[in-house]
């Protein structure tokens, strides 16, 4: 959108001249549409070739990171890239295209504002965006995604407007080169909003994939209670129970072997379980682990209890809160499970709140033992050990020999594997985001070139009025540093807000604000734009007034 805003208006005088020479508006629209379509296809093809080339170069490295990695036939992805890139091109170019094809012939002689066709612009861009979403998503999600995009875009636009208002207030209390730099930043309000949102979102994604995910995992580990279980032992058979319990005691581990059984929930109040929820369907289609206990675990908080539960003829079952809400299970309901081909019914006597991130042994259902039903029990245990990696490996090998079929699960090893996978995935996404950031900076470079004459005229006036070389340099570079700082502040704020929401609602841990996140965001964005400004403006910043005038004429 930023690029089209500077590129397409350069055609205005040529289009006005064609209209003055007798070309109809329909002919002009068809000619201009054909040119833009060719441009879109050329740019899309170039992007697809570049993407396929980079993927081919990195395929050997990716094969070392991901098991079963293979390079599929690129034709379908290339076609998808061509179509999606062309739709993106037209979605953002359409409003300016509509404006330009309505250019009147009088534009040849004087600046004339063409009539606005807002409904046509919205219709064209919306259709292209709908086509893009339909290409990438299932159709039943397109409407919701479009609504979400509109809401998020409106919110970001309001934030950018608030920042623009703050700059106007800051300009009134500032002076010297800083006031002029502020005025330059807010010279074009629409361009400022687009730059802040576009570059801010790209930098936000980069921060999210690199710093935020690492900090969240580290904060989650720190939030775990001391001596949280770091080893799980599962699939212990009844005949192995006593010997394994003795082995745990020799390790000075006070761990309980919890009896459990595999079962599938089939009925609620003697009615088949039916649900439209994808998560509910997944849970109903597979077996779950049911703990078989007389007393509920101390680390589970009971939030609802059925009165006179002992008067029920059926054995009791305690249900986890989330499962109870998912299936609308109430106290006193009867649940029927399929346990190795035999049906067993239980009455719901309590609902529990479970802290899944505590690494304790937790269950969706805890059933009461019943003498009338013989269950194929296995046992599970979790405990904390301070043994080193070598000692754990030796103990694991000895247990595998003494207790065949028993599985030892090292939680710390799983966490390390998750961290490695997250780092590998985030690295791939970060590279794509970094590539997008470079493309965004190139677009900013193009817009800088397009507005260079206005900038040179301002510097010439300031030099004529007595400004020295240092002040001109501060004004010229300060504009981009300010834009970089605002972009970094915008991206860091979004990343911190995302981190806080994920901490509270997903990981259930206290919010921990990271100063390094803000520091990296501010320094990276401001230094990137400062480097770009120096590369593009340094030659002009050294010019004397006469040389500036010559550069404007050229």
N, C-alpha and C positions, 0 to 999 in steps of 0.2 A: 504493500500500500504506500509506503514511504517512497519507494523507487518510482512507482507509477505516477505519483503526485508531481514528481519533478520531470520525468521523462515525457509523459504524454502531452502536457501543455506546450512543449516545444513545437508540436505539430500545428498549433492553432493558426498561425499566419498562413502556412501552406494550405490548410484546409479552407480557410477563408478565401484565399486566392482561387482555389478550385471552384468554390461556390460562385465567386464573382465571374469566372470564365464560363459559367453555364452548367456546371455539374449539379444534378439534383441531390436532395438530401439522401434519398434512397441509394443512389449510386455511390455517394460519398461514404455512407455507412457500410455498404458491401465492400468497397475498396479498403477502408480502414480496418474493418473486421478481418479481412483476409490477411492484411499485413500483420496485425496483432496475433492472429492464429499461427502464422508462420513463425513469428518471433517466439511464441509460447512453445511450439513444437521444437524449435531449435534449442531454446534454453532447457527444455525438459530432456531432450536427447543428450545434451551435454552433461546434465546432472546425472542421468542414468548411466552414461558411459563412465563418468568419474566414480559414481558409487560402485558399479560393478568392478571397476579396476581396483579400487581400494579394498573391496571385499576379497578379490582374488589374491591380492598381495598379503592380506592378513589371514587368509584361510589356514595356512600352516600353523600360525600362532594360536588361532581360535581352536584348532583341533587339539592343542595341548591343554586347553582350559576346559573344554566340554567333551564329555564322553559321547560316543556315537555321532560325532559331528560329521556332516557331509554337505557338500556343495550341490544344491539342487539345480535343476535346469533353470537358467536365468530368464527365460522368455516371459513367463507369467509375471514375475516381479518387475521386469522391464516394462511390460505393457501397463501394469498397474502404476508404475512410476510416471509414465508418459501421460496417462489419463488424469491421475490425481494432480500432477503438477500443472497441467493445462487448466484444470478446474480451479485450482488455487489462483492461477494467473488471472483468469476471467472474473473470479469472485471479487478480487480487489481492484481490477482494472475497469470493471463495468461502469461504476458511477462516473468516472472521468471520461470514459468512452462516450457515454450518453451525452455528457455535457459538451464534448468536443464536436460530435456530429451535428449538434444544433448550433454550431458557430455561424453567425450571420456574415454575409459578404462585407458588411461595414467594418469588420475586424481588420481589414487590410489597411484602412486609413486611420482608425482610432480604436482605443480599447472599448469594447462593448461586452457587457456581461450577458452571456447567453441565457435563455430561459431555463429555469430549474425544473426537472421532471423527477421529483423525489420518489414518487410511487414506482416509476419505471426503474430507477436505480436500485431501490430496495428489492423489487421483484426479480431483477436480473441477478444481483449478487446473492439473494436468498436461494434462487434456483440452483446456481452453481454450487453454493455451499451445501444444499440438500443433496445434490448429486454426489459431491465428495463424501459426505457422511454415509450415504447409501452404498457407496463403493467400499467403504472401510468397515462399516458396522452392519449388524442385522437391522432390518427395516423397523422392527418393533422398538429399537433403541434410538432411532434417528430423531424422533420428535422430542424425547426427553433430553437427548444430547443437545439439540438445537436450543431448547428452552434454557438448559444449564449454561450454554455459551452466551446467550443473550444476557442472562442474569449476571454472570461473572464479568462479562465485558462492560456492562453498565456500572457494576461496582468499581471496577478498575478505572473506568472513565471518571467516576465521581472522585476517587482518590487522586487521580492526576489533576483534576480541576481544583481540588483542595490544595495540592502542592503549588499549583499555579497562583492561586490566591495568596498563599503564604509568601511566594516570591515577590508579588506586587507590594505586599506590606513591607517586606524586607528592603525593597528598593527605596521606599520612602524614607527609611531611617539610615540608609547607607550613603556613602559619598565616594568620589574619586573613581578610580579604575574599577573598583568592585561594583559600584552602582551601574556603570556602563556594561560590565560583564553580565550582571543580572538582567539588564534590559535586553541584551542580545539573546540570552537564553529564552526569554519569554516574548521575543519579537514576533514569532509565529505560534500562537497558542495551540492550533491544531497539530502542527508538526511536533511541538514539545510533548503534547499528550501521547502521540503515536510513538515517539522515540522512548519516552519514559516507560510506557507499557511494554513495547516490543523488546527493548534491551533488558528491562527489568525482569520480564518473565523468563527470558533465556538464561540470564544470570541466576535467577531463582532456581531453575531446574538444575543448573550446574552445582549450586550449593547444596541442593537437596540430595543429589546423587553422590556427592563426595563427603561433605562434612556432616550433614544432618543424620544420615543413616548410620555412620560410624559412632556419632555421639549418642544416639538413641540406644544402640546396642550396648555401649559402655555404661550408660546410666542405668539401663535395665539390670545389668550384672551387678552394679554397685548396690542397687536397691534391694537385692535379694537378702533375706535374713542370714545372719552368720550361721555357718554349718548347715546350709541348705543341702538337701540330698544331691550328690553328684554322681551316684551310681544307682542304676536300676537292675534288678535281677528278676527275670520273668520266665514263665513256662516251667516252673518248679512242679514236679509231679508229687502226688501224696506220699509215695514211698521214699522220696528224697527229702521230704520236709525236715524231719528230725535231724538228720546228719548235716543238712545245710544250716539249720539253726545253730548247731554246735559250732560250725565253722565261723558263723557270724560272731558268736560269743568269744571265740579265740581272738578275733580281731578287735575285741572290746567295742563292738558295735551293738547298740541297743535298737535293733530293727525288728519289726513285726512282719511275719509272713502272712499276707492278706489272702484269704481264699477268694477265688473269683471263678466265673463261668461265662462262656460265650453264649449269647442269646440274641434273638431278634424280636423287636417289639411288633406285634401283629394286630392287637385289638385294644380299643379303648371303650370300656363299658359294653363289652361284647359286640362292638361294632368294628368292622375292618378299618384300619388306619389309612386315611386318604388325605393328602395334602397337595396344594399347588406350589408350595415353596420348594425351590430347587434344593436348598439345604435339607429340608425335611425329607424329601424324596431320597437323597443320598443316605441319610441316616436310617431310613426304613428299609433300604435295599441291602444293607449290610448288617453284620452282627456287631454287637457292642459288648464290652466287658462289664459284667455286673459283679460288684463286690457282694460277698455273702457274709454279713456281719450282724451280730446281735446289738452292738453299740455303735453309734455313728462316730466317725473320726472327730477328734477334738479340733482339728484345723478347719473343719467345715462349720459354718455358722447356720443354725436352723432359724429360718425366718417365719415359717408357718408350721403349725402342728395341729393334727386332728384330735379333737377331744374324744375321750373314751375310746382311744384306738385299740385298747386291749380287748374290747368287747367284740371285735370283728372275728368272724370265723376264718377268714383268709389270712395268710401271712402278710406282713406289711412290706412296703417299698418306699424308699425315700428318693425323691426326684430332684435333680439339679435345677436351679431356678430358670436358666435359659431354656432348657428342654421343656420345662413346664409351660413357659410362655409360648414357645414355638408350636406345641401341640395342644395348647389350651387345656392342660391337665389341671384339675382341681383336686383339693383334698377330698377324700372319700371315693374318688373314682377308682375303677378297677382296671388294671393293666394286665394284659395277657402276653406272655412271651413264648416264643418257640425255642425250646432248649433241646438241641440235638433231636429234633423230631417229635418231642413231647410238649404239650401245652401246659403252662403253669400260670395261674392267676394270682395277683397280689393287689391289695388295697393301698392306695396312696395315703400315708399317714403324716408325711412331713415334706417340706420343700427346703432345700439347702442352698446357701450361697457359697460358691466354690471359687477360690483364687487359683486359677489355672497357672498363672505365671509363678506360683510359689515353688514349683518343682516337687511338690508332695505327690503321693499317689492319690489321685482323685478319680471319681467315677460319675457318670451320668445317673446311674441307678445303683442303689444299695438295697438288696433284698434281705429279708429275714430268713435265717435257716429254718427249714421245715423237715421234720422227721418223715413226713408222708411222701417226700419227693427226694429221690437219690440223684444228686447232681454230679456231673463229671468235672470235678474241681481241679484247678491248678492254682499255684500260689505265686504271688508277686511281692517284692520287697524293694524299698528304696532306703538308702542310707548315705551318710557323709563319711568319706575316708580321706585321710591325709597322706596316703601312700603315694609315692612318686610314680612316674610313668613306668619305670622299669619294674618296680614292685607290683604295680597293678597288672602289668602284662604277665608277669610270672604267676600271680594269683589267678588270673583269668585262665591261663593255660592249664593250671592244676585243677581248677574247677571244671573245665571242659572235659578233662579226663575222668574226674571223680563223679561228675553229675552230667551225664550225656543229655543233650537237649536243652539244658538250661542256658539262657541267653544273658550275657553281661552287656549292659548298655552304659557307656561312659558319656555322661551328660556334657562334660567339658569338651570332649572330642566332638560331640554333635554341635555344640555352640561354635567351636572353631571352624567346623565344616560350613555351618550357616554363614559365619562371617566371611569365609573365603568365597562362597557362592555369591554373597551380596556384593563383595568387592569386585568380583569378576563381572557380574551383571551391571553394577553401577559404572564400572570402567567403560564398558561398551556404550552405555547410554551417555556417559559423560563425554566420550569422544564425539558422539553424534551431536550432543549439545554444544560442545566446543566448536565443532564445525559450523553449527548454526550461528554461534556467536561471532565467528570470523565473518560469515556472510552478512550478518547484521552490521558489523563495523564497516564492511565494504559498501553497504547501502548508505550508511551515514557518510562515508567518504564521497559517494556520488552526490548526495544532497549538499554536502559542503562545497563541492565544485560548482554545483548549480547556483548557489547563493554567494559565490566568491566575489562577484562584482560589487554587490551591496556592501560586503565587508570591507573591500578595498576603499570604496568611497567614504565609508565611515572613518577609516584610519587616515585617509588623506585630509579630511576635515579636521580631525583631532590634531594631526601634525601641523596643519596650518594655524590652528588656534593655540599652539604652543606645547602640545604634549611631546614628551621625549620618547626615545626608543624603548626605554625600560617600561614605561607606562603602556605603550602600544603592545609590547610583548605580554605584559600581564593581562591586558584586555583580551588579546587574541587567544592566548592559551587558557586563561581563567574561565572563559566561556565553556570550554570542553571539560575542564576539571570540575566545574560546578555541575555540569550535566552528568559526569561520571559519579560524583558523590551522591547526587540525588538518585541516580539509578541504583547505585550500591545500597543506599538506605532503603529504597523501595524493595529491592530483592531480598536484603537481609531481614527486613521486617516480615515479609511473606514467609521466608524460610523459618524464622523464629516462631511465627504464629502456627505454621504447620507442625513444627516440632512440639509445641505446647499441646496442640489438639491431639496429636498422636500419643503423647505421653499420658494425657488424662483419659482419653476415650478408648485407646487401643491397648497400650501397655499397662495402664493403671498404675503409673508411677508418678512421683512428684515432678512438677515442671522444673527444669534446670536451664536457665538462660546461659548461653555461651558467648562471652565477649569475643572469642576468636572468630565466631561466625560473622559478627558485624565487622570486625577488623579486616578479615579476608575479603568480604564483599565490598567494603569501601575502598580498600587499597587496590584490589584487582580492577574494579571498574574505572576508578579515576585514573590509575596509571595506564590502563589500556587506551582510554580516550585521549590522555595526555600524549602518549606516544604517537597515536594517529594524528593528533593536531600538530605535533612537532614535525612529523614527516610531510604533512601537506601545507603547513603555514610558515615554516621556518624561512623559506626563501623570500616570502613576501614581507615578513616581519623585519627583515634587514634593510628594506628599501627606504630611500629618502623620499620626500614629497614629490620631487620631479619624477623619480622612477615609479612611484605609485601611480601617478597620472599617466605615465606611459603604459604601465601594465593594464590600466583600465581601458585605454584606447585600443590596446591589442586584443 
